[in-house]
Amino acid sequence: MRALKQLVTVTLVGLYTIPQRLSSSIVAVVGIAGVVVVFVAVLSIGEGFKAAMVNAGHTDRAIVMRSGADSEMSSGLSGPETELVKQAPGIQRNGSTPAASAEMFVVIDVKRKSSNTDANVPLRGVDATALAVRPEVKIDGRMLNFGTNEVVVGRAASGQFLGLNIGDVIHAGQVTWNVVGIFNTGGTVAETEIWCDARVLQGAYRRGNSYQSMLVKLESAAAFDAFKDALTKNPQLDVQVKRESEYYEEQSKTLTQLVKGIGYGVAFLMGLGAVIGAVLTMYSAVVTRTREIATLRALGFGAVPVLLSIIGESLFLALVGGVAGGLLAYVGFNGYQASTMNWQTFSQVAFGFAVTPNLLLQGLVYALIMGLLGGIIPAIRAARLPISKALREL
């Protein structure tokens, strides 16, 4: 109990004297806050991309592709194969019409609004059942008329790229497409796409009666296994079946892992500088408080309370820097709209940075680690300070 009282007393004395070392303390706080801002901001790219991809997937929807394909871009299904898929058990039906959309996936060049440079934007050919398969879709304007060169554009694509508003005309090769609607799927990856009639797209790209994937709405999430078994055991088909949620989670892994690697690497390098700044700050505190510490030691205060008080002061400054950095990252980056390449399909994905509570907690923990490392060496020096020598110092 006595040691605890000493610790509290010494720590409070140190905190009360921070204004006397305000400039060096601010340097430490700003350094740690800067590291936290960069750390959280970089990782929020991966979190935002992952959210856009993973939130697009539903457990009661399944995607069917050619066996061995790692994305829709590398997949291929013939017209007769898509008809066999529609006959499988477990598909939700409206009367005799299955909720299954045979789809094509190509990319077209569209100019970015921010830089007027080319970007690969997905152009997806869909069936007339597309909205039955995706009931979450909401459309401003109207849905395209099938059998025509009309398209509807995702909200994110309309915001990020030029010429994708209602009434605009898109030129892709020798084909023109008229934009008649903007669709919203709640911020998922689908909002980066342009949708058109799959059969019109087949003719435009001379693909014949072929598709690349099928998106199917199941009767329930539990119907997936029966649906998958029926297709994979059918000798007439050579396909793989995945839950839509599983497919998009796999699609997000490459970029999120890359971003995490960059984020942790940059934070580590910047953190070294912040730790050095914290060390210098706490050394300054020890030098400034030399007589004060020596007096406390002479009055019977132990070395351990002195050591822990210096570390506590360093942690306090780190806490302030961590909180400030987290707030700045949240205000400055959360929801910021950007787009990047999905390396699985070589097409753009528009998404918003996501500064999540988990990222803020990681940033705060990292700040405290920097504060701890920055305070240990000065704290040891303070604890080992010879009392007689310290009392003689000016």
N, C-alpha and C positions, 0 to 999 in steps of 0.2 A: 504493500500500500504506500509506503514511504517513497519507493522508487517511482511509482506511478504519479504521485503528487509532484515529485521533482520533475518528471518528464513533462507534465502539463504546464508547470510553472515556466520551465526553460523554453518550451515551445511557444507559449504565449508571449514571452518576452521577445523572442525572435520575430514573431509575426508583427508585434507592435512596432518593431524597429524597421520594418520593410520600407516605409516612406523615406527613411534616411538613405536607403540604397535604391531609390526609385528607378534611376536610369538603367542600372545593371539588371534590376528585376524585370523591367519592361522588355529589355533585350531578350532575356530568357523566355518570357511569356510569348513574345512575338515569334521567336524562333520555333518554339514548340507548336504554336497555333498554325504557323505556316506549314509545318510538316503534316499536321492533322488535316488541314484543308486539302493539300495535294493527295494525301493518302486516301481520304474519304471520296474526293472527287473522282480519282482514277477508278477506284473500285465501284463507284456508282454507275460507271459506264457498263461494266459487266452485269451488275444487278439489273439495270434497266433493259439491257438486251435480253437477258435471261427471262425477265418478266414478260417482255413482249412475245417471246417465243413460247415459253411454258404456258402462259395464260391463254394462248391460242388453242391449246389442246384440251379435249374433253374425254373423259374415260368412257363415255357412251358413244363415242365416234371412233371409227377404225379407218385406217388408210391402207389400201392395197397397192403394192408395187411389184415389179418383176423381182424374182428371187435374186439376191446378190446386189441389188441396187442400194446405194447409200443415201440417195436423195431422189426426188421426183425428176430432177434434171437428167439423171442417168438411168431412169426407168423407162419401160415401154410395155404397153398392153395393146393387144389387137381388139377390134370391135367385138368379134365373137367372144373373146375372153371376158370383156366387160359384161356381156349379156349373161354369161355363166355366173359371174359374181352376183348379179342381181337376183339370181334364183336361190342363193344360199339362205339357210335358216338364220333367224335372229335379227334380220333387217326390219326396221320400222316401216310400216306400209300405210298408205292412205288409199284404202280400197285395194286395188290391184297394182297400184303404183309404188314401187320401192323407193325409200329415201336414200338414193344412191346416185352420186354425181360423178360421171366419167369425165376426167379433166386432162387438159394439156397445160404445159408450163414452158413458156419461152421468156426471153428477156429482150427488151427493146431499149434503145438509147433515148434518154430524156435529159434535158438540161436541169442542173441544180439551180435553185433560186439564189443561193448564197454566193456561188462562184461562177455560174454560167458554164460549168464544165459538164461533160457527159457522165451519166450514171446509168448502170444497168438496172432497170425497173422491171419487176415481174409482170408479164401479161399472162393471165390465167384464163384458159377456155373452160367454161363450166356448162353443165346441163341445166335444163329448165327446172330441175329439182334442187338447184343450189341453195335456195332460201329455205326449202324444207329440211335440208341437211344441216343448215346453219341458221337456226331460228333466232339467234342473238343479233343478227344483222339488222341494222336500222338504216334506211336510205332517205337522204334529202334529194329532192327531185323525183326521179322515178327509176324503176328497174328497167334494164335494157329489154328491147323487143328481140326475141330470138329469131334468127334467120336474117338479121340485119347487121350492119357494121357499127352498131351502138355499143358503148362500153359504160360501165360504172367504175368510179375511181375511189380507192381507199382514202379516208380522211387524212392520214399521215402523208400519203403520196401527194395529195393535193396541196398540202402545206409546205412540203419540202421541195417540190419540183415544178418547173414552169409548164404552162399550157395544160394543166389538168383540172381546170374548173368547169362547171356546167356550161355548156355552149361552146367550149373549145374543141378544136379538131386536132387529133394526134396523127402525125405522119410516121409510119413505120415501114421502111422499104417502099414498095409501090402501093401500099394499102393505107387508107385513111380511116380513122375511127372517130365517131362523134360521141363526146361526153354528155351523158344525159342524167347522171346522178352521182352523188357522193355517199359512200356507205361508211358506217361506223360499226366496229366490232368490239368497242371497249378498250382500245389501245393495244390490240394484239398485232402480231406480225402481218396478219391479213390486210391491215390498213395500208401497207406499203404496196399492195398489188392493184392491178387494173384487171377487171373482169370483162370477158366478152363471151360470145357464143362459141362453144368448142368446135362445132361443125364449120362455122365460118372461118375460124382460126386454122382448121385443118386445110381448107382450101387455100387460104392465104399463104401457108407455109408448105403446101403440097405434101401433106403428111398422109393422105389417103384416110382410110378408116382405122386410125390408130390414136391411142391416148398414152398418157404416161402414168396416171394413177387413178384410183377411185377413192372418193371419200364417202363413207357410209355412216348413216345414223342408225344405231342399234336400238332394239326394243328397250334395253337397259344395259348398264355396265356389265351385269352378270351374263349377258348373252354373248359376250366377246369370245369366250373359249369355244362355244359351239360353232360360232361363225368362222373362227379361225380354223378349227379342225375340218370343217366341211370343205374349205378351200384348199388347205395344204395337203389334204388326203385325196383330192380330186386329180386323177391322172391326166386330165385334159388341161390342167393349169400348172404353171410353174411360177408361183407367186409367194410373196411374204406378206404377212398381215401384222400390223402393229396398232396398238391403241394410238390415237392421235396425240394424246398427252406424252406418251413414250417417244414418239417420233420427234416432236418438237424439242423435247428435253435433250435428245441426242444431238439435234441440230445446233443447240446452243453451247455445247460443251467446248468446242474448239476455241471460240472467241472468249468465252468467260475464263477459261484457263489461261489464255494468253494475257488477258487484262489483269488477272490476279497476279501473274508472274511479274508483269511490269509494275503494277501497283506496289507490291511488297518490295521489289528491288529498289524502286525510286524512294520509297519511304525509308528503307534501311540506309541508303546513302545520305539522304537528307537528315535522317535521325542521328547519324554520327556527328554532323555539324551542330545539331540542336543539343546533343549531349555535351559536346565541348563547350557550347555556350552556357549550359547549366552548370558545368564544373567551374568555369570562370566566375559565374555569378555567385556561386556558393563559396568559392575561395575568397571573393571580395567580402561576402558576409562574415566569414570567419575572421578575416583581417580586421574588419571594422569593429567586430565584437570581441576582439582578443581580450581586452581588459575586463569586459563584462563577463565573459566565459571564465576567465581566471578568478574573478571575484566570487562567482557562484561556486567554483570548485573549492576555493578557500573556505567558503561557508559550509562545505560539507556535501555539495551536490556531486553525485557520482559521474564517472566518465560515460557510462551507458546512457543515462538520460540526456547528456549533452550530445552524444553521437546521434541518438534517435531524434532529438529536436532539430538538428541540422538536416537530417534526411526528411523529417516532417515538413520543414520549411520548403525544401526542394520539391516535395510532392505537392504541396499547396500551390506553388507557382506553376507546376506542371498541370495541375487540375484546372487552374484558371485558363492556361493556354489551351488545354484540351477542350474545355467547354466552349471557349471563344472560337476555336478552329472548327468545331462541329457545327456551331450555329452559322458561321460564315459559309461553310460548305453546304448546309441545308438551304440557306437563303439564296446562295449564288448558283447552285447547280441542280437542286431537286426539281424535276420536271422539265429541265432544259431539253429541247428537242434537237435531235441529231440523227444522222443515218450512217451506216457502215456496211461493209461487205459481209454477206454470209458466205463463207468460203466453201460451204457444201453445195450451194446452188449458183455461186458467182453472181448474185444479185443483191441489190441494196435492201437493207432493212431499216426502216425508220423507227425510232424509239425515243423514250424520254429517260434522262438520267434518273436513277432511283436512289436517293439517300435514305436508306432504311434505318430503323432503330438498331439493327444488328451492326451496321457499318458505323454508326455513331458510337456504339459501345466499344467496338474494336478500336476506333480512333482514340477514345478516352483511355482505354487500357494501354495503348501504345504510348500515349502522352505520359502516363504514370510510370511506365517502364523507363522512359527517357529521364524523367525526374529522379527516379530511384538511382539510375546509373550515374546521373550527374551529381547526386548528393553524397554518394558513398565515400569517395576519396576525401573531399573537404571535411566530411563528418569525422572520419578517422583522424585526420590531422587535428581537428578541434579537440577530440577526446584525448589525444596524446600530448596536448600542449602542456609544457612544463609550467606549473603555477608560478614559481618564483620569477622565471624569465618573462612570462606574459605580463605580470604585474609591473615590470620595469619598462615595458614598451609604451611608447607615446601613441 
